[in-house]
Amino acid sequence: MSYRGLTLGVVIPAYQVEALIGKTISTLPACIDWVCVVNDGSTDATVRNVLSAVESASFEFHLLHHHQNIYS
């Protein structure tokens, strides 16, 4: 899907957001073509919840990992 002929993508930084990341992903508008979640060294269930939230997603999905927290 595209919006006015444009490809739309979203980058979501994620650090220790297990309680919020699923809702964040599941409420993205339908016009989004791709999503990249950057896990910034989370040690909680952030990654598991991301993977669960994108199981039935209609957009292209990428997950990047920092092995340790870089930006907090």
Secondary structure as GFF3:
##gff-version 3
##sequence-region A 1 72
A	DSSP	beta_strand	9	14	.	.	.	ID=ss1
A	DSSP	alpha_helix	21	26	.	.	.	ID=ss2
A	DSSP	beta_strand	34	40	.	.	.	ID=ss3
A	DSSP	alpha_helix	46	53	.	.	.	ID=ss4
A	DSSP	beta_strand	60	66	.	.	.	ID=ss5
###
